[in-house]
């Protein structure tokens, strides 16, 4: 029996603001960061989880992780996973911590890190990747992972079991697809950051096109003129009639009327969808945008900033989105994601996870595999950004346009010790990059 003895947190930040990796209309210069959680045990394994941020505030999430992790200290792994839904409810039920949520914000970000670290530990003990643990569950075991409070008006446990039983047809073949790296097609955002110059963007598009990608996403929202120029360049590379798909992402920068007006001026470039056109909490705003853009053939996607299953429930119930973009750690870890996968299946909305950040492709490759193999039974696509994978023991990778299905035990986000030490903030003298002269432009620069 494995028992969790204590939690260690690490504030790890990568200086991506220096080259504008990750830049968009709302976030001009982020430093991709991990609020990192390590659950130490009395055995040979430890559980690793993280939540993604873009710099300042990462230390606040680490403090929240430390507080939440006290609820699993001195508990056995067996007792935590025996009834996962009950454990998840227990983790969100510290009334004093819940008060500064509830089930949203910094506390929920921290929850994602802790819950995912438990899944990572469990997977290591079982010597399986997380996706395979879920794939081998019965429908009843899958459903017991979920806290259905607040969502039974959209889906009940009984409905969920029925959906999963119906999806068992063809499941064995889909597992074979996963085993042969044909479960999760990839799309790329690597060329689309708003801070990249036109030549760099064009070169990266040409490179990724040669590497077999068919789906390309660009950031928009700076100005109509600039975006029309950038999208013209993109279409000159990927074409209109070669089976390549273009997507655009505004990262919440517009009001509802602005989003509709702006996208009408980009309609000629035939984007598949506009991602995050307005506030992530505005369900009816998304619905209005969707209804206005539907005649133009442009869909609406959102989810990377959706704080919990309740917002997703409303987006799906109201018919406000065409694409459901779950995030692996903004929600409360694997368990809450499973709830959204089921709701999306019921409302027939495809899952296209958010993966634009450090550690996110490592996480979401498991979630997309679960969706394909266990829930939806349909191929979708998953975002891939070609940054910072070298810092992980088992980095995600793409081959021939598909994610290589993870086979190593765990949840794939265990970071190399040297990387954590080098990029820990504020870090130690003569060890951390943040103590060097190279860090001064960020530390002493204007805060944006």
C-alpha positions in Angstrom: 0.0 0.0 0.0 1.4 3.4 -1.1 0.8 6.3 1.3 1.3 10.0 0.4 3.7 11.5 2.9 4.0 15.2 1.8 3.7 17.6 -1.1 6.5 19.6 -2.7 5.8 22.6 -4.9 8.1 24.2 -7.5 7.6 27.5 -9.2 9.1 26.9 -12.7 9.1 29.7 -15.3 10.5 29.7 -18.8 11.4 33.0 -20.4 9.3 32.8 -23.5 8.5 36.5 -23.4 12.0 37.2 -24.9 11.1 35.7 -28.3 7.3 36.3 -28.1 6.4 32.6 -28.1 2.8 32.4 -26.9 2.0 36.0 -27.8 -1.5 36.9 -28.8 -3.9 39.8 -28.8 -4.6 39.6 -25.1 -1.3 38.3 -23.8 1.6 40.1 -25.4 4.6 38.7 -23.6 4.0 35.6 -21.3 6.6 33.5 -19.6 5.3 29.9 -19.9 5.3 28.6 -16.4 4.4 25.5 -14.3 3.0 25.6 -10.8 4.4 22.2 -10.1 3.2 19.6 -7.6 5.1 16.6 -6.5 3.3 14.1 -4.2 6.0 12.2 -2.3 5.2 8.7 -0.9 6.6 6.1 1.4 7.2 4.0 -1.7 9.4 4.2 -4.8 7.0 6.3 -6.8 6.1 10.0 -6.6 3.2 11.7 -8.4 3.8 14.7 -10.6 1.2 17.3 -11.7 1.3 20.9 -12.8 -0.9 23.8 -13.7 0.0 26.1 -16.6 0.3 29.9 -16.1 2.2 32.6 -18.0 4.4 34.0 -15.2 3.5 36.4 -12.4 1.0 34.7 -10.1 2.6 31.3 -10.5 3.7 31.6 -6.9 0.1 32.1 -5.7 -1.0 28.9 -7.4 1.9 27.1 -5.7 0.7 28.3 -2.3 -2.8 27.1 -3.1 -1.4 23.7 -4.2 0.4 23.4 -0.8 -2.9 24.1 1.0 -5.0 21.7 -1.0 -2.4 18.9 -0.9 -2.8 18.8 2.9 -6.1 17.0 2.3 -4.3 14.0 0.8 -1.3 13.9 3.1 -1.0 10.6 5.0 -3.7 9.0 2.9 -3.2 5.8 1.0 -3.4 5.9 -2.8 -5.8 2.9 -2.7 -8.3 4.9 -0.5 -8.1 7.9 -2.9 -8.8 6.0 -6.1 -11.3 3.5 -4.7 -14.1 6.0 -5.2 -12.6 8.8 -7.4 -15.8 10.8 -7.6 -16.1 10.9 -3.8 -12.4 11.8 -3.5 -12.9 14.7 -6.0 -15.8 16.0 -4.0 -13.7 15.8 -0.8 -10.9 17.8 -2.4 -13.3 20.7 -3.2 -15.0 20.6 0.1 -12.6 22.5 2.4 -15.2 25.2 3.2 -12.6 27.9 3.9 -10.6 27.3 0.7 -13.9 26.8 -1.3 -14.9 30.3 -0.2 -12.2 31.8 -2.5 -13.4 29.7 -5.4 -15.8 28.0 -5.4 -14.4 25.5 -8.0 -12.8 28.3 -10.1 -9.9 30.6 -10.1 -6.6 30.0 -8.4 -8.0 27.3 -6.1 -9.3 25.3 -9.0 -6.0 25.7 -10.9 -4.3 24.2 -7.9 -6.9 21.4 -7.7 -6.0 20.5 -11.3 -2.3 20.1 -10.3 -3.1 18.0 -7.2 -5.7 15.7 -8.9 -3.4 15.1 -11.9 -0.5 14.3 -9.6 -2.6 11.6 -8.0 -3.5 10.2 -11.4 0.2 10.2 -12.3 1.1 8.4 -9.1 -1.6 5.8 -9.7 -0.5 5.2 -13.3 3.1 4.7 -12.2 2.0 2.2 -9.5 -0.1 0.3 -12.1 2.7 0.7 -14.7 0.4 2.1 -17.3 -0.1 5.5 -19.0 -3.2 7.4 -17.8 -5.1 6.9 -21.0 -4.9 3.2 -20.8 -6.1 3.1 -17.2 -9.3 4.8 -18.3 -9.6 2.8 -21.5 -9.6 -0.4 -19.4 -12.3 0.8 -17.1 -15.9 -0.5 -17.3 -18.5 2.2 -18.0 -19.5 2.0 -14.4 -15.9 2.5 -13.2 -15.5 5.5 -15.6 -18.7 7.1 -14.2 -17.6 6.6 -10.6 -14.6 8.9 -11.4 -17.0 11.9 -11.8 -18.7 14.2 -9.4 -22.1 14.8 -11.1 -23.2 17.6 -8.8 -24.4 20.6 -10.8 -24.6 18.7 -14.1 -27.4 16.2 -13.8 -29.7 18.6 -15.6 -27.4 18.0 -18.6 -26.4 14.4 -18.1 -27.1 11.8 -15.4 -24.8 8.9 -14.3 -27.3 6.5 -15.9 -27.2 8.4 -19.2 -23.4 8.4 -19.0 -23.2 4.7 -18.6 -25.5 4.2 -21.6 -23.3 6.5 -23.7 -20.2 4.6 -22.7 -21.8 1.2 -23.4 -22.8 2.3 -26.8 -19.3 3.5 -27.5 -17.8 0.1 -26.7 -18.7 -0.9 -30.2 -15.4 -0.6 -32.2 -13.4 0.2 -29.0 -10.9 -2.7 -29.5 -10.1 -1.4 -33.0 -9.7 2.2 -31.6 -7.3 0.9 -29.0 -5.2 -0.6 -31.9 -5.3 2.8 -33.5 -3.8 4.2 -30.3 -1.2 1.5 -30.2 -0.2 2.3 -33.8 -0.1 6.1 -33.2 -3.3 6.8 -35.3 -5.6 8.0 -32.5 -4.9 11.7 -32.3 -4.2 13.9 -35.4 -2.2 17.0 -34.6 -2.7 20.7 -35.6 -0.1 23.4 -35.1 -0.1 26.9 -33.6 3.7 27.2 -33.7 3.7 29.6 -36.7 0.7 31.7 -35.5 1.9 33.7 -32.5 1.0 37.4 -32.9 4.5 38.6 -32.0 6.2 36.8 -34.9 7.2 38.7 -38.0 5.7 37.9 -41.4 8.8 36.2 -42.7 9.2 34.0 -39.6 5.5 33.1 -39.7 5.7 32.2 -43.4 8.8 30.1 -42.9 7.2 28.2 -40.0 4.1 27.5 -42.0 6.1 26.2 -44.9 8.1 24.0 -42.5 5.1 22.6 -40.7 3.3 22.0 -44.0 6.2 19.9 -45.2 6.0 18.0 -41.9 2.6 16.7 -42.7 0.3 19.1 -40.8 -3.1 19.8 -42.4 -4.5 22.2 -39.7 -3.0 25.5 -38.8 -4.1 28.1 -36.3 -3.1 31.8 -36.2 -3.7 34.4 -33.6 -5.8 37.5 -34.6 -7.1 40.6 -32.9 -4.4 43.2 -33.3 -6.0 45.0 -36.2 -8.1 44.0 -39.2 -5.5 45.2 -41.7 -2.7 43.4 -40.0 -4.7 40.2 -39.7 -5.8 40.3 -43.3 -2.2 40.6 -44.3 -1.2 37.6 -42.1 -4.1 35.5 -43.2 -3.3 36.2 -46.9 0.2 35.0 -46.3 -1.1 31.9 -44.6 -3.4 31.1 -47.4 -0.7 31.7 -50.0 1.2 28.9 -48.2 -1.5 26.4 -47.4 -3.9 27.2 -50.2 -7.7 27.0 -50.3 -8.2 23.8 -52.1 -5.5 21.4 -50.9 -7.3 20.0 -47.9 -5.6 22.3 -45.4 -7.7 23.9 -42.6 -7.2 27.3 -41.1 -8.3 28.3 -37.6 -8.0 31.7 -35.9 -7.9 32.6 -32.2 -8.7 36.0 -30.6 -8.0 35.2 -27.0 -11.0 37.0 -25.6 -10.1 40.4 -26.9 -13.4 41.5 -28.3 -16.9 42.3 -27.2 -19.7 40.4 -28.8 -20.5 43.0 -31.5 -16.8 43.6 -32.2 -16.3 39.8 -32.7 -19.1 39.6 -35.2 -18.0 42.7 -37.1 -14.3 41.7 -37.1 -14.9 38.1 -38.2 -17.1 39.2 -41.1 -14.0 41.1 -42.4 -11.9 37.9 -42.2 -14.6 35.5 -43.6 -13.0 35.4 -47.1 -10.1 33.5 -45.6 -12.5 30.7 -44.7 -11.5 29.9 -41.2 -12.9 26.7 -39.7 -13.5 28.5 -36.4 -12.8 31.5 -34.3 -11.5 30.6 -30.9 -12.2 32.6 -27.7 -14.0 35.5 -29.5 -15.1 37.1 -26.3 -15.2 36.6 -22.5 -14.9 32.9 -21.6 -17.8 33.2 -19.1 -20.2 34.8 -21.6 -22.4 31.8 -22.7 -25.0 33.9 -24.4 -22.4 36.1 -26.1 -20.8 33.0 -27.6 -24.3 31.9 -28.8 -24.9 35.3 -30.4 -21.6 35.2 -32.2 -22.2 31.6 -33.4 -25.6 32.4 -34.8 -24.2 35.5 -36.6 -21.2 33.7 -38.1 -22.9 30.4 -39.0 -24.2 31.7 -42.4 -20.5 32.5 -43.2 -19.4 29.0 -42.5 -17.4 30.0 -39.4 -17.7 28.0 -36.2 -17.1 29.1 -32.6 -14.7 27.4 -30.3 -13.8 28.0 -26.6 -12.7 26.3 -23.5 -9.1 27.0 -22.5 -10.3 29.5 -19.9 -13.6 27.8 -19.0 -13.3 27.4 -15.3 -15.3 24.3 -14.6 -17.8 21.7 -15.9 -20.7 24.1 -15.1 -19.7 26.7 -17.7 -19.1 23.9 -20.3 -22.6 22.5 -19.4 -24.2 25.9 -20.2 -22.2 26.3 -23.5 -23.3 22.9 -24.7 -26.9 23.2 -23.5 -27.4 26.6 -25.1 -25.8 25.5 -28.4 -23.2 28.3 -28.0 -20.2 26.5 -29.4 -19.2 24.3 -32.4 -15.9 23.1 -30.8 -15.3 22.1 -27.1 -11.8 23.0 -26.0 -11.1 21.4 -22.7 -8.0 22.3 -20.7 -6.2 19.7 -18.8 -5.5 21.7 -15.7 -7.7 24.8 -15.6 -10.5 22.5 -14.7 -10.1 20.1 -11.7 -7.9 17.5 -13.4 -8.8 14.3 -15.2 -12.0 13.7 -13.4 -13.7 16.9 -14.3 -12.5 16.6 -17.9 -14.2 13.2 -18.1 -17.5 14.8 -17.2 -17.1 17.3 -20.1 -16.1 14.6 -22.6 -19.4 12.9 -21.8 -21.5 16.1 -22.1 -19.8 16.9 -25.4 -20.6 13.5 -26.7 -24.3 13.8 -25.7 -24.6 17.2 -27.4 -22.6 16.0 -30.4 -19.8 18.6 -30.1 -16.3 17.6 -31.0 -13.5 17.8 -28.5 -10.4 19.8 -29.6 -8.3 20.4 -26.4 -6.3 23.5 -25.6 -2.6 22.6 -25.7 -0.9 25.9 -26.2 1.4 25.9 -23.2 4.3 24.2 -21.4 3.3 20.6 -20.4 -0.2 20.8 -22.0 0.5 18.6 -25.0 2.0 16.1 -22.6 -1.3 16.1 -20.7 -3.8 16.4 -23.5 -2.4 13.6 -25.6 -3.9 11.3 -23.0 -7.2 13.1 -22.9 -7.7 13.1 -26.7 -6.8 9.4 -26.7 -9.5 8.8 -24.0 -12.0 10.8 -26.0 -11.4 8.8 -29.2 -11.0 5.4 -27.7 -13.6 5.5 -24.9 -16.1 8.3 -25.4 -16.7 9.9 -28.8 -15.3 7.1 -31.0 -14.4 9.9 -33.6 -11.1 11.2 -34.7 -10.7 14.9 -33.8 -7.5 17.1 -33.8 -5.2 18.2 -31.0 -3.1 21.4 -30.8 0.7 21.0 -30.8 3.2 23.7 -30.0 6.8 22.9 -30.7 8.2 24.5 -27.5 9.8 23.3 -24.2 9.2 19.6 -24.6 12.9 18.9 -24.0 12.3 19.7 -20.3 10.2 16.6 -19.7 11.3 13.0 -19.1 8.7 11.7 -21.6 8.0 14.5 -24.1 5.0 14.4 -26.4 5.9 14.2 -30.1 4.2 14.2 -33.5 5.0 11.8 -36.3 3.4 11.8 -39.8 0.8 14.3 -38.6 -0.3 12.2 -35.5 0.6 12.3 -31.9 2.8 9.4 -30.8 0.6 7.7 -28.2 2.3 7.7 -24.8 3.3 4.3 -23.5 5.3 5.2 -20.4 3.6 4.8 -17.0 2.2 8.1 -15.7 0.6 11.3 -17.0 3.7 12.4 -19.0 4.4 15.7 -17.2 7.3 14.7 -15.0 9.9 17.4 -15.5 13.6 16.8 -15.5 15.2 17.8 -12.2 17.9 19.9 -14.0 15.2 21.9 -15.8 13.3 22.6 -12.6 16.4 23.8 -10.9 17.6 25.9 -13.8 14.2 27.7 -14.3 12.9 27.8 -10.7 11.7 31.2 -9.7 13.2 33.2 -8.1 15.7 30.3 -7.7 19.1 29.9 -6.2 22.2 31.9 -7.0 24.5 30.3 -9.6 21.8 27.7 -10.3 18.6 29.5 -11.6 18.5 31.3 -14.9 16.4 33.9 -13.2 19.4 34.9 -11.1 21.5 35.7 -14.2 22.0 38.8 -16.2 19.9 37.4 -19.0 16.8 37.6 -16.9 17.1 41.4 -16.3 15.1 42.5 -19.4 12.2 40.6 -18.0 12.6 41.4 -14.3 13.3 45.1 -14.9 11.1 45.6 -17.9 7.7 47.1 -18.2 5.0 44.8 -16.8 2.5 44.0 -19.6 
